[in-house]
Amino acid sequence: MAEATCDIGLIGLAVMGQNLVLNMNDHGYTVAVFNRTTSKVDEFLRDEAKGTKVVGTHSMEELCASLKLPRRVMLMVKAGEVVDQTIEQVLPHLAKGDILIDGGNSLFTDTNRRTKAVAEKGILFVGTGVSGGEEGARFGPSIMPGGNPAAWPHVKEIFQAIAAKVQDGTPCCDWVGEDGAGHYVKMVHNGIEYGDIQLICEAYQLLKDGLGLSADEFHDVFAEWNKGELDSYLIEISAAIFAKKDDDGKPMVDKILDTAGQKGTGKWTAISALDLGMPVTLIGESVFARCLSALKEERVAASKVLEGPKKVLTISEKKEFIEDVRRALYCSKMVSYAQGYMLLRAVEKEQKWNLNMGGIALMWRGGCIIRSVFLGDIKAAFEKDPKLQNLLMDKFFSSVLNKYQWSWRKAIIHAIEIGVPMPAFSTALAFYDGYRTERLPANLLQAQRDFFGAHTYERVDKPRGEFFHTNWTGRGGKVSSSTYNA
């Protein structure tokens, strides 16, 4: 039987798992590994992990026997049933006080359930989001741990050692909160990532159809954008994508079929927003935009039947329009993050979590896919006012939106004129205009609900919480429906 010399065990040697193991090894930790297909363990030790201190094991029992107490076992397996199955298989080899970590993209409600279930056996559960893709996992991801708070002192040192660091050396990893809080924050991160990607794609299409920019010109535009307010990983890789040529010397981006894939975390974010009654419209539109892109054959057929405006390049001030689109992208991005944080505020209240909003922005500053300079501004906003209700109310954000909004409107107007779809830009502006409107037309909406279903309404001249019903036709009775939130 293996001697208990290893600091942590990891189950699941797909790319993310392998890279996390090598990252831990680089930082001086001895890692024991196991994979359901055990031949993968031997291949890993022979190839990627050659010359490291990584210890290969061929059973759950052997893995757990090789770990120092309290044992720390991290699962990097597919979210869903596989996680539950793996937990069942590893539990018999753990003792009270051991720590079990799920590093996959699990749904937060599953993590809530698992934290409670293993706590009954005396095991401390951690559900942690890990972002940054393959490279992040290898050289420094953003790590978002939640679960049983008693587990944090046992995993803090390893997690913070392997996490990405911001300029002053602060790790992009801190305790998020109880139960599924870590996985929830990772889910919102992924939803915001959907939004960022969709916004960048819309800016690309508007400049492509509106100005006829070439891939090389796009490379220059995005490289320039990356030096300023939009400085971020996604803008940086977009610039690199535009520069890449296929074997025939033509831009690679033009050879790629326009149908988007998705793994489901954006959809989870939109569903959670609906459940909590939060208008996270931009992430919702981004998920639907991917769904629409997948209808490729239908779109090809529709393009021959449904007419739009003739796309005439009418812009003489090319540089000025590129700047309008940049500002529109920045404003829309602000709305997307504000909506994401509204969702975090709502779930914090519902789940009775205590989320560190500024800390979450810091965790996203480095290592992860949405890392950007902009997140420093969010962190500063929450440092100034930890109870900040909405990011758009912070002086930094409100002053930029007030200054840039005409560019935002101009970009969308032009898109409408030439028939370029801008669902994310448009919904961001619609939310901004809705959020700053003192009186919305929901008074008519409530009147309609009361007319057809006696759903009642509140009055502007009476205290909040008092409900009234009108007999609109003279035929109805005085009985009103009970209220409920749909």
C-alpha positions as CSV (number, residue, x, y, z in Angstrom):
1,M,0.0,0.0,0.0
2,A,1.2,3.5,-0.8
3,E,2.8,5.5,2.0
4,A,0.9,8.7,3.0
5,T,3.3,11.3,1.6
6,C,1.0,13.2,-0.9
7,D,-0.4,16.7,-0.2
8,I,-3.5,16.3,-2.3
9,G,-5.2,13.7,-4.6
10,L,-6.8,14.5,-7.9
11,I,-9.3,12.3,-9.8
12,G,-9.9,12.9,-13.5
13,L,-7.1,13.4,-15.9
14,A,-8.7,15.3,-18.8
15,V,-6.8,18.4,-19.9
16,M,-8.0,20.7,-17.0
17,G,-7.2,18.0,-14.4
18,Q,-3.7,17.3,-15.8
19,N,-2.8,21.0,-16.0
20,L,-3.9,21.6,-12.4
21,V,-1.8,18.7,-11.3
22,L,1.3,20.1,-13.1
23,N,0.5,23.6,-11.7
24,M,0.4,22.1,-8.1
25,N,3.6,20.2,-8.7
26,D,5.3,23.4,-9.9
27,H,4.4,25.0,-6.5
28,G,6.0,22.2,-4.5
29,Y,3.0,20.1,-3.7
30,T,3.1,16.3,-4.1
31,V,0.0,15.2,-6.0
32,A,-1.5,11.7,-6.2
33,V,-3.6,11.1,-9.3
34,F,-6.3,8.6,-10.3
35,N,-8.4,8.2,-13.4
36,R,-11.3,5.8,-14.0
37,T,-9.5,4.5,-17.2
38,T,-6.3,3.7,-15.3
39,S,-4.2,3.5,-18.5
40,K,-4.5,7.3,-18.6
41,V,-2.6,7.5,-15.3
42,D,0.3,5.6,-16.8
43,E,0.3,7.7,-20.0
44,F,0.2,10.9,-17.9
45,L,3.2,9.8,-15.8
46,R,5.1,8.7,-18.9
47,D,4.4,11.8,-20.9
48,E,3.2,15.2,-19.5
49,A,4.2,14.4,-15.8
50,K,7.6,12.9,-16.7
51,G,10.3,14.2,-14.3
52,T,7.7,15.5,-11.7
53,K,6.9,14.3,-8.2
54,V,3.4,13.3,-9.3
55,V,2.3,9.9,-7.8
56,G,0.2,7.6,-10.0
57,T,-2.4,5.4,-8.3
58,H,-4.7,2.7,-9.8
59,S,-7.6,2.6,-7.4
60,M,-9.6,5.0,-5.1
61,E,-8.3,3.1,-2.1
62,E,-4.6,3.5,-3.2
63,L,-5.2,7.2,-3.9
64,C,-6.7,7.9,-0.5
65,A,-4.0,5.8,1.3
66,S,-1.3,7.9,-0.3
67,L,-2.6,11.2,1.2
68,K,-1.5,13.0,4.4
69,L,-4.2,13.7,7.0
70,P,-6.6,15.4,6.7
71,R,-6.9,13.9,3.2
72,R,-7.7,16.4,0.4
73,V,-9.3,14.9,-2.7
74,M,-10.2,17.0,-5.8
75,L,-12.6,15.8,-8.5
76,M,-12.1,17.1,-12.0
77,V,-14.8,15.0,-13.6
78,K,-17.8,15.8,-15.8
79,A,-20.6,17.7,-14.0
80,G,-23.8,15.9,-13.1
81,E,-24.2,12.2,-12.3
82,V,-20.5,11.4,-12.7
83,V,-19.7,13.7,-9.7
84,D,-22.3,11.9,-7.5
85,Q,-21.0,8.4,-8.6
86,T,-17.4,9.4,-8.0
87,I,-18.3,10.8,-4.5
88,E,-20.0,7.5,-3.7
89,Q,-16.9,5.6,-4.7
90,V,-14.4,7.7,-2.8
91,L,-16.3,8.2,0.4
92,P,-15.6,4.7,1.9
93,H,-11.9,5.5,1.8
94,L,-12.2,8.9,3.6
95,A,-12.4,9.6,7.4
96,K,-14.0,12.3,9.5
97,G,-12.4,15.7,8.8
98,D,-11.2,14.8,5.3
99,I,-11.9,17.3,2.5
100,L,-13.6,16.6,-0.8
101,I,-13.4,19.2,-3.6
102,D,-15.4,19.3,-6.8
103,G,-13.6,21.5,-9.3
104,G,-15.9,20.9,-12.2
105,N,-18.7,23.2,-13.6
106,S,-21.4,21.8,-11.3
107,L,-24.8,23.4,-10.9
108,F,-24.9,25.2,-7.6
109,T,-28.0,23.4,-6.3
110,D,-26.1,20.1,-6.7
111,T,-23.3,21.6,-4.6
112,N,-25.8,22.8,-2.0
113,R,-27.0,19.2,-1.7
114,R,-23.6,17.5,-1.8
115,T,-22.2,19.9,0.9
116,K,-25.0,18.9,3.3
117,A,-24.9,15.2,2.4
118,V,-21.2,14.6,3.0
119,A,-21.3,16.9,6.1
120,E,-23.5,14.2,7.7
121,K,-20.6,11.8,7.3
122,G,-18.1,14.3,8.8
123,I,-16.6,15.1,5.4
124,L,-15.9,18.8,4.5
125,F,-17.1,19.6,0.9
126,V,-15.8,22.3,-1.3
127,G,-17.4,23.2,-4.6
128,T,-15.1,25.5,-6.6
129,G,-15.3,27.2,-9.9
130,V,-12.0,27.1,-11.9
131,S,-11.7,29.5,-14.8
132,G,-9.1,30.2,-17.4
133,G,-9.2,27.2,-19.7
134,E,-6.3,24.9,-20.3
135,E,-3.7,27.6,-20.0
136,G,-5.2,29.1,-16.9
137,A,-5.3,25.7,-15.2
138,R,-1.6,25.2,-16.0
139,F,-0.1,28.6,-15.2
140,G,-2.7,30.3,-12.9
141,P,-6.5,30.1,-13.0
142,S,-9.1,32.1,-11.2
143,I,-10.4,29.9,-8.4
144,M,-13.8,30.5,-6.8
145,P,-14.2,28.1,-3.8
146,G,-17.4,27.7,-1.7
147,G,-19.0,25.0,0.4
148,N,-18.2,24.1,4.0
149,P,-16.4,27.0,5.6
150,A,-14.5,24.6,7.9
151,A,-12.7,23.3,4.7
152,W,-11.2,26.7,3.7
153,P,-8.1,26.6,6.0
154,H,-7.2,23.2,4.6
155,V,-7.3,24.2,0.9
156,K,-6.5,27.9,1.1
157,E,-2.7,27.6,0.8
158,I,-2.7,25.3,-2.2
159,F,-5.5,27.2,-4.0
160,Q,-3.9,30.6,-3.5
161,A,-0.5,29.2,-4.5
162,I,-1.7,27.9,-7.9
163,A,-4.1,30.7,-8.6
164,A,-3.4,33.6,-11.0
165,K,-2.0,36.8,-9.3
166,V,-2.8,40.4,-10.0
167,Q,0.0,43.0,-10.2
168,D,0.5,43.4,-6.5
169,G,0.8,39.6,-6.0
170,T,-2.8,39.2,-4.6
171,P,-4.1,35.7,-5.6
172,C,-7.3,35.5,-7.8
173,C,-8.8,33.2,-5.2
174,D,-10.6,33.8,-2.0
175,W,-13.4,32.1,-0.1
176,V,-16.7,33.0,-1.8
177,G,-19.3,31.6,0.6
178,E,-21.3,28.7,1.9
179,D,-22.7,25.7,0.1
180,G,-22.9,26.3,-3.7
181,A,-21.7,29.9,-3.6
182,G,-18.5,29.2,-5.4
183,H,-20.1,27.3,-8.2
184,Y,-22.8,30.0,-8.4
185,V,-20.2,32.7,-8.9
186,K,-18.5,30.6,-11.5
187,M,-21.8,30.2,-13.3
188,V,-22.4,34.0,-13.3
189,H,-18.8,34.4,-14.5
190,N,-19.6,32.1,-17.5
191,G,-22.8,33.9,-18.1
192,I,-21.0,37.3,-18.2
193,E,-18.4,35.6,-20.5
194,Y,-21.3,34.7,-22.9
195,G,-22.3,38.4,-22.8
196,D,-18.8,39.7,-23.4
197,I,-18.3,37.4,-26.4
198,Q,-21.7,38.3,-27.9
199,L,-21.0,42.0,-27.6
200,I,-17.6,41.6,-29.3
201,C,-19.2,39.6,-32.1
202,E,-21.9,42.3,-32.6
203,A,-19.2,45.0,-32.7
204,Y,-17.3,42.9,-35.3
205,Q,-20.4,42.4,-37.5
206,L,-21.4,46.1,-37.3
207,L,-17.9,47.2,-38.4
208,K,-17.7,44.5,-41.0
209,D,-21.1,45.2,-42.7
210,G,-21.1,49.0,-41.8
211,L,-17.5,49.8,-42.9
212,G,-16.3,46.8,-44.8
213,L,-13.2,46.3,-42.6
214,S,-10.8,43.6,-43.6
215,A,-9.5,41.0,-41.1
216,D,-6.1,42.9,-41.0
217,E,-7.9,46.1,-40.3
218,F,-9.9,44.4,-37.5
219,H,-6.6,43.2,-36.0
220,D,-5.4,46.8,-35.8
221,V,-8.7,48.1,-34.4
222,F,-8.8,45.4,-31.7
223,A,-5.1,45.7,-30.8
224,E,-5.7,49.5,-30.4
225,W,-8.8,48.9,-28.2
226,N,-6.8,46.5,-26.0
227,K,-4.6,49.4,-25.0
228,G,-7.4,51.4,-23.4
229,E,-10.7,51.0,-21.5
230,L,-11.5,47.6,-23.2
231,D,-8.1,46.1,-22.2
232,S,-9.1,42.4,-21.6
233,Y,-8.3,38.8,-22.5
234,L,-11.2,38.5,-24.9
235,I,-10.3,41.6,-26.9
236,E,-6.7,40.5,-26.9
237,I,-7.5,37.0,-28.3
238,S,-9.9,38.6,-30.8
239,A,-7.0,40.7,-32.2
240,A,-4.9,37.5,-32.5
241,I,-7.7,35.6,-34.2
242,F,-8.1,38.3,-36.9
243,A,-4.3,38.1,-37.6
244,K,-4.4,34.3,-38.1
245,K,-4.2,33.1,-41.8
246,D,-5.3,29.7,-43.2
247,D,-2.9,27.7,-45.3
248,D,-4.0,29.6,-48.4
249,G,-3.1,32.9,-46.8
250,K,-6.7,34.0,-46.3
251,P,-8.1,35.0,-42.9
252,M,-8.9,31.9,-40.7
253,V,-11.9,33.7,-39.2
254,D,-13.6,33.9,-42.6
255,K,-13.3,30.1,-43.0
256,I,-15.2,29.2,-39.8
257,L,-18.9,28.2,-40.0
258,D,-21.2,30.7,-38.1
259,T,-22.9,28.2,-35.8
260,A,-22.2,28.6,-32.1
261,G,-21.8,25.8,-29.5
262,Q,-22.5,26.1,-25.8
263,K,-22.0,24.0,-22.7
264,G,-25.0,25.2,-20.7
265,T,-23.6,27.5,-18.0
266,G,-25.0,30.6,-19.8
267,K,-28.4,29.0,-20.0
268,W,-28.2,28.2,-16.2
269,T,-27.5,31.8,-15.5
270,A,-30.5,33.0,-17.5
271,I,-32.7,30.4,-15.8
272,S,-31.5,31.4,-12.4
273,A,-32.2,35.1,-13.3
274,L,-35.8,34.2,-14.3
275,D,-36.2,32.2,-11.0
276,L,-35.0,35.2,-9.0
277,G,-36.9,37.8,-11.0
278,M,-33.8,39.6,-12.0
279,P,-33.7,41.3,-15.5
280,V,-30.3,39.8,-16.6
281,T,-31.4,40.6,-20.2
282,L,-28.0,40.7,-21.9
283,I,-26.9,37.2,-20.8
284,G,-30.3,35.9,-21.9
285,E,-30.0,37.5,-25.3
286,S,-26.5,36.1,-25.7
287,V,-27.7,32.5,-25.1
288,F,-30.6,33.1,-27.6
289,A,-28.1,34.5,-30.1
290,R,-26.2,31.3,-30.0
291,C,-29.4,29.3,-30.4
292,L,-30.3,31.5,-33.5
293,S,-26.8,31.0,-35.0
294,A,-27.4,27.2,-34.8
295,L,-30.4,27.5,-37.2
296,K,-27.9,27.9,-40.1
297,E,-30.0,26.1,-42.8
298,E,-33.1,28.0,-41.8
299,R,-31.2,31.3,-41.9
300,V,-29.8,30.5,-45.4
301,A,-33.3,29.8,-46.6
302,A,-34.7,33.0,-44.9
303,S,-32.0,35.1,-46.4
304,K,-33.5,34.4,-49.9
305,V,-37.1,35.3,-48.8
306,L,-37.0,38.0,-46.2
307,E,-35.8,41.4,-47.2
308,G,-33.8,43.9,-45.2
309,P,-32.4,47.3,-46.0
310,K,-29.7,47.5,-48.7
311,K,-26.4,47.6,-46.9
312,V,-24.9,50.8,-48.2
313,L,-21.6,52.0,-46.7
314,T,-22.7,55.5,-45.9
315,I,-20.1,56.4,-43.2
316,S,-17.6,59.0,-44.3
317,E,-16.0,59.4,-40.8
318,K,-14.6,55.9,-40.5
319,K,-12.4,56.6,-37.4
320,E,-15.2,58.4,-35.6
321,F,-17.6,55.5,-36.2
322,I,-15.1,53.0,-35.0
323,E,-14.9,55.1,-31.8
324,D,-18.7,55.1,-31.5
325,V,-18.8,51.3,-31.7
326,R,-16.0,51.1,-29.1
327,R,-17.9,53.3,-26.7
328,A,-21.1,51.4,-27.3
329,L,-19.3,48.1,-26.6
330,Y,-17.9,49.6,-23.3
331,C,-21.4,50.9,-22.2
332,S,-23.1,47.6,-23.0
333,K,-20.4,45.7,-21.1
334,M,-21.0,47.9,-18.1
335,V,-24.7,47.0,-18.2
336,S,-23.9,43.3,-18.5
337,Y,-21.7,43.3,-15.4
338,A,-24.2,45.4,-13.5
339,Q,-26.9,42.8,-14.3
340,G,-24.5,40.0,-13.3
341,Y,-24.0,41.7,-9.9
342,M,-27.7,42.3,-9.5
343,L,-28.1,38.5,-9.8
344,L,-25.4,37.9,-7.2
345,R,-27.1,40.3,-4.8
346,A,-30.5,38.5,-5.3
347,V,-29.0,35.0,-4.8
348,E,-27.1,36.2,-1.7
349,K,-30.4,37.3,-0.2
350,E,-32.3,34.1,-1.2
351,Q,-29.6,31.6,-0.1
352,K,-28.5,33.7,2.9
353,W,-25.0,33.7,1.7
354,N,-22.5,36.5,2.5
355,L,-20.8,37.3,-0.8
356,N,-17.8,39.6,-1.0
357,M,-18.7,41.6,-4.1
358,G,-15.3,43.4,-4.4
359,G,-13.5,40.1,-3.7
360,I,-15.4,38.4,-6.6
361,A,-14.2,41.2,-9.0
362,L,-10.6,40.6,-7.7
363,M,-11.0,36.8,-8.4
364,W,-11.9,37.7,-11.9
365,R,-9.1,40.2,-12.5
366,G,-6.6,37.5,-13.5
367,G,-6.5,33.9,-14.8
368,C,-10.1,33.7,-16.0
369,I,-11.7,34.3,-19.4
370,I,-13.4,37.6,-18.5
371,R,-10.2,39.1,-16.9
372,S,-9.9,42.8,-17.7
373,V,-8.8,46.1,-16.4
374,F,-12.5,47.0,-16.1
375,L,-12.8,44.6,-13.1
376,G,-10.5,46.8,-11.1
377,D,-13.1,49.6,-11.5
378,I,-15.8,47.2,-10.2
379,K,-13.6,46.2,-7.2
380,A,-13.0,49.9,-6.4
381,A,-16.8,50.6,-6.6
382,F,-17.5,48.0,-4.0
383,E,-14.6,49.1,-1.8
384,K,-16.1,52.5,-1.7
385,D,-19.6,51.2,-0.9
386,P,-19.8,47.5,0.0
387,K,-23.6,47.8,0.1
388,L,-23.8,49.3,-3.4
389,Q,-27.2,48.4,-4.8
390,N,-26.3,48.7,-8.5
391,L,-23.0,49.3,-10.3
392,L,-24.6,51.8,-12.6
393,M,-25.2,54.1,-9.5
394,D,-21.4,54.3,-8.8
395,K,-19.9,57.6,-9.9
396,F,-17.3,56.0,-12.2
397,F,-19.9,54.0,-14.1
398,S,-22.7,56.6,-14.2
399,S,-20.3,59.3,-15.5
400,V,-19.0,57.1,-18.4
401,L,-22.5,56.1,-19.4
402,N,-23.7,59.7,-19.3
403,K,-20.7,60.8,-21.4
404,Y,-20.7,57.9,-23.9
405,Q,-24.4,57.2,-24.4
406,W,-24.9,59.2,-27.6
407,S,-22.2,57.1,-29.3
408,W,-24.0,54.0,-28.0
409,R,-27.3,55.2,-29.5
410,K,-25.6,56.2,-32.8
411,A,-24.0,52.7,-33.2
412,I,-27.4,51.0,-32.7
413,I,-29.3,53.4,-35.0
414,H,-26.8,52.7,-37.7
415,A,-27.1,48.9,-37.2
416,I,-30.9,49.3,-37.5
417,E,-30.5,51.3,-40.7
418,I,-28.4,48.7,-42.4
419,G,-30.1,45.6,-40.9
420,V,-27.4,44.3,-38.7
421,P,-28.8,42.3,-35.7
422,M,-27.5,43.7,-32.4
423,P,-29.5,41.8,-29.7
424,A,-27.0,42.3,-26.9
425,F,-26.2,46.0,-27.6
426,S,-29.9,46.8,-28.0
427,T,-31.0,45.0,-24.8
428,A,-28.3,46.7,-22.8
429,L,-29.5,50.1,-24.0
430,A,-33.1,49.1,-23.4
431,F,-32.2,48.1,-19.8
432,Y,-30.3,51.4,-19.3
433,D,-33.3,53.4,-20.5
434,G,-35.7,51.3,-18.4
435,Y,-33.6,51.5,-15.2
436,R,-33.3,55.3,-15.4
437,T,-37.1,55.8,-16.1
438,E,-39.0,56.9,-13.1
439,R,-42.4,55.8,-14.4
440,L,-42.7,52.8,-16.7
441,P,-45.9,51.7,-18.4
442,A,-46.5,48.8,-15.9
443,N,-49.5,50.8,-14.6
444,L,-51.3,49.9,-17.9
445,L,-50.0,46.3,-17.5
446,Q,-51.5,46.1,-14.0
447,A,-54.8,47.5,-15.2
448,Q,-55.0,44.8,-17.9
449,R,-54.2,42.1,-15.4
450,D,-56.9,43.4,-13.0
451,F,-59.4,43.7,-15.9
452,F,-59.1,40.1,-17.2
453,G,-58.1,38.3,-14.0
454,A,-58.9,40.6,-11.0
455,H,-55.2,40.5,-10.1
456,T,-55.4,43.8,-8.2
457,Y,-53.0,46.8,-8.3
458,E,-51.4,49.3,-5.9
459,R,-52.1,53.1,-6.2
460,V,-49.8,56.0,-6.5
461,D,-51.9,57.9,-3.9
462,K,-51.9,55.1,-1.3
463,P,-49.2,53.4,0.8
464,R,-47.2,50.5,-0.8
465,G,-48.6,47.1,0.1
466,E,-52.3,48.1,-0.2
467,F,-54.0,46.4,-3.1
468,F,-57.1,47.5,-5.0
469,H,-59.5,46.0,-7.6
470,T,-61.7,47.9,-10.0
471,N,-65.0,46.5,-11.5
472,W,-63.9,47.6,-15.0
473,T,-67.0,46.6,-16.9
474,G,-69.7,47.0,-14.3
475,R,-70.5,43.3,-14.7
476,G,-67.7,41.8,-12.5
477,G,-68.0,41.3,-8.8
478,K,-66.0,42.7,-6.0
479,V,-63.9,39.5,-5.5
480,S,-60.3,39.8,-6.5
481,S,-57.7,37.1,-7.2
482,S,-55.0,36.3,-4.6
483,T,-51.7,37.8,-5.6
484,Y,-48.7,35.7,-6.5
485,N,-45.4,36.4,-8.3
486,A,-45.3,34.8,-11.7
